[in-house]
Amino acid sequence: MVEPVDAWWRRRQWSRGTAVPYPVGAFRSAWASYPVLIRQYHPEWNHGVVLTQVPPAAEVLLTWECDVGHVFVATPAEQRSRPGRERRRSVWCPECQLQATPQRWPVLPEDWPATVPVPQRVERVRGRQTLPAAPARGAPPAAGGALAGGRATGGLPTGAVASSRARSARPRSGRVAQPVPRSICTKTPRLPSGESFTSVCAPATASAVEADLRQALQERFAFTFAHTAIRLDRPFFDHVEAWPDIVLPELRVAIEYDSTGRHGLEHVGPRQETDRRKDRAVRAIGWEVVRIRTGRLPALGPYDLEVSGLSGRTLDRLVDTLRDLRGALFVDAYAR
């Protein structure tokens, strides 16, 4: 029966009558052919049990972390025998496998409704592929012998015309487009999802207003303002970390200051969708996002503030929002 690693270790201690049932390095040769699994196994996440202390055939649930940063639970047998006959790099991750699965176009059923446009509808008649003729406006559908739009087939059989069109619509290479592999930055420290830290990849503060907002918060609260990034549980572009303008680790709140910029192109259009995606990634790990939106930018989240600029009133509204999020007693405990 599969059991957690702590229960499995206690049971082995009782059955063998010793505090260390398997010494460190007892199964080093068995795991030597899986260097990636050795790198992705962390004893601190498995109650201090080292991988070389675990028999490869043990029915025990171990915690692993893939190269991207996804944390999942699997047995040694599941890790050593890859599902789906995939053995690249001797590693498997359920989240990475889901993201790498190519999306296939659905196949039209035989009884597809007649409301589908004629050029996209394919029927099979006596083993041949034929394209049904488009009926004239106000007339019943034709039995065959003409193409869509009333054009003649030029003496060619309907099946031959359909086959030639199918060949012209088919990709010349005959290969299915594969997703472009992404390279994830390896400079992000190995931390649990939701932990904040000082990132070497975080960009410098690009706005003087952000610096003023940070200084105003520092004067009122004793939060930790040195952190610049939050560890995510899935990639965000080429990193597994997010860089909010201000990170408040004590409250687990990220503050963003948004303006349209000098040319009125910031945080609008596709960039606004990037902001939404970033907010979803941060909220998925237990944080909350408060955006201060200026320049008539609409609010994206339930706690966003629509203001005309940074002022004392804006700072008061921000503090009231933090109190609503985490409680007045908790927030005021950090007041200077």
N, C-alpha and C positions, 0 to 999 in steps of 0.2 A: 504494500500500500504506500502510495506516495505521501510524504509528510514534510513539513517545514524543516529547515536545516537545524534549528535549535532543538526541536523535539527528536529529530533523528540522532543528533549528537548525544543527547541525554540517554536515549535508549541504548546506544552503542556503549556508552560509559557503564550503564548498568549490566548489560549482557557480558561485557568483557571484564568488568570489575576493576577498571582503571580510569584515571582522570583523562588520559590521552589515549583513546582507543587506537588511533592511527597516528604515528609520528609524522612530523613534517618531512616531506620527500618520499613517503612510502610509495606513492603512485606517480613519481616524477616521470618515469619512462613511459607510462601509459598516456600521459598528457603531453609528452614532448613533441608529438607530431601535430599538435594543435596550438601553434604559437599565438594566434589571434585570440583564441579562447582564454589563454593564460593572461593576455593583456587586458581582456575585457571582464575578467573576474576580479572582484575586489573583496578581500576578507572583511573589511569593516562593514560591508553591507550583508555579510553572511555570518554574523555573530563571531567573528574572529577566526573562523575555520578557513585554513589555507586550501587552495585547490588541490595541491598534492596530497592532502589528507583525505580526499574524497575518492572512493573507488569509482571507476568509470561506469560500473553497473549498478551503483546505488540508486534507489528510488527516492530521491530527495529533491526538493525544490530549492534551486539556487537563484540568486539575483545576479543578472548580467547587465552590462551597459555596452551598447554597440558603439561603433566609431562616430556616429552622428550625435549620440547622446541619449538615445532612447533606452529607458530602463525597463526590463521585462524579466519574467520568472520562467525558468525552464529546467528540466532535469538534465543530467549529464548525457543520457541516451538521446534526448531530443537535440542537444547541441552537437553531438558527434555524428548523428545521421540527419542530414539536411532534408527537410521536406521539399517536395517538388523537384527532386533530383538536382538541386542547386548546391554545389560544393565550392563555389568561388570563395577564396580567402578563408575557408573553413569557418564561416560565421553565418548566423541567421538571426534576423530580427523581424518580428511580425509587423512592426510599423513600417520598416523599410520595404518589406515585401509588398505591403499594400500600396505604398506610394510608387513602387517600380512596376506594378502590374499595368501593362499597356491597355488603353481603352480601345475597345473594338466597336465598330459601327454595327448597329442592330440589323439583322437580316429581316427583310420584309416577308411576312407570312403569305401563304398562297391566297388566303381570303382577305387580302388587304382591301379596305373600303374603297369604293369608287370615287370618293372625294379627293383622293391623292392626285396631284398633277400627273398628267400622262407621261411626260419624259422621265419621271422618277419611278414609274410603275412597270414592273416586269412580270409577265405571265408565262407559264409553261404550257404549251399545247403540243401534245403528242411527242414529247421529248425535245422539242425545239423551243428556243427562247424567241418570243415575238413581242412586239410593241403594239398595243391596241391603238386603233385609229381614233383620232380626236373627232367627236361629232361636231357637225356644223352648228352654228348658233341657231337655236330653234328647231333643230332636226334631231331625230333619234340617232343613236350611235350606229356607225357603219359596221358592216360585217367584216371588213378587211380589204386589203388591196391598195390602201393609200396611207401615207404617213400623216403624222399630226400636222394640222394646219392645212390639209387638203393637197399637199404636194404629191406628185406621182412618184412611184418607186422606180420608174425607169426600166421596167421589165424584170427587175430582180425579185426573187422570192422575198416574202416578208421576213422569214427567218434569216436570210443572208444579210438583209439590211440591218436587222437587229444585232446580228453578230458583229458586223462591221462597226456599228455604233458602240457596242460593248467594248470592242478592242480599242477604239479611239478614246473611250472614257477611262480605260484601265491605265494605271501608271505604267510608264514605259519600262521602268526598272523592274517592276514586278515584286518589289520588296516593300514590306510594311515599315513606315517611318518609326525609328526607335527614339525614345526620349534622350535628350542630350544629358550626359552625365554631369552632375554638379560636383564641384570641389568645395567641401566644407572646411572652413578655417580651423586649423588645429591649435590656435593660440588661446582658445577659450579654456579656462581651467576646469578640471573635472569636479563639478559640484552638483548637488541635488537640484532638481528643477525647482525654480522659485527662489533660489538664493541670489542675493545681490552681491556685487563685488566691483572692484576697480579694474576696468578693462583696458588693455593696451591697444585695442582696436577702436575704442570709442572716439568719435571725432571731437575736436575742440569746440567750445561754445562759439557758435556763429553769430549770435545776436547779443547786443549790449543789454537788451531788455531782459533776457534770460539771466544774465549775471546780476542785474538789479533785483530781479525777483528772488534769486537765490540768497542774495545778501539780506534782503528784507526778511526772509524766513529765518535766516541764521540769527538775526537780531532778536527774534521773538521766541524761537524754539531751539532746544539743544538736540536736534536730530543729527544723525550721521549723514553728512553731505558729501563725504569723500567717494561714495560708491557711484559708479557711472553706468552700470549695466545690470541686467537681470538674466539669469540663466533660464533658457526656455527648454521645453520638452520636445521640440521639433524644429527643424531648420526654418529660419526666417531669412530668405534670400541665401547668402553664402555663410551665414553664421547661425549658431544656436544660442544667440544672446540678443537682447534688445537694448537700445540706448535711449531711454527717455531723457528729457531735458533736466529733470530733477527726480532723484530717487530718494524716497523716504522709507528705508528698510524697517524702521520700528513700526510704521503703520501699514507697510506693504501697499503703498500708494505711489503711483508714478504720475508726475505732473508734466504736462506738455503746454508750451506757449506757442500758439499758431497765429500767423498773420499772412496776409496775401503777398508780402514782400514788396520790393521796389517796383517790380513790373507787374504785380497783380496776378502772378502765376503760381505762387506757392499754395499748397494745400487745397487745390481745386482740381477738378477733373480726375484723371488717373491717380494723381498724388493723394487725393482724398480717399480713394479706394485703398491705397497703401496704408494710410492712417487707420482705416477700419480694420485691415488685416493685422496690423501691429497691435491694435487694441484687443482683438480677439485672442492673439497669441499670449498677451500679457494676462488677460483675464482667465485664460485656460489654466494657469498655474497658481491661481488664488490671489492675484493682485487686482487692484482697481486703478482705473485711469481717470484723471481729472484733466480735461483740456480747457485752457483759457483761450477762447476763440475771439479774435479781433477782426476788424475789417469786414464786418457783416458776414462772417463765416458762420454757417449753421452749426448747431450742436450735433455731435456724432454719438454721444453717450448720455446716460441719464444724469450724470453729475457734471457735465460740461457747463462752462460759464461763458455767456455771450456778452462781451464788454467792449467798450470803445478803446481801451488802452490800460496800461498798468498805472494804478493809482492806489491811494490808501483805502478807498472803498473797495477796489478789486481785491486787495489783500484781505480785507475783512470778510468778504464773501467767500474767498478761498478757505480761510480758517473755519468759517461756519460750515462749509461743505466737508472739511476734514472731520469736524465734530459730528456731523450727521453720519459719516461713514463709519468711524471707529469709536464714537462715544466721546462726550465732552470731558468726562473724568480722565480718560486715557490720554487724550490729546493734550489737555491742560497739565498733565503730569510732567510734560517735557517743556513747559513754558519757562522762560527765563525770569 
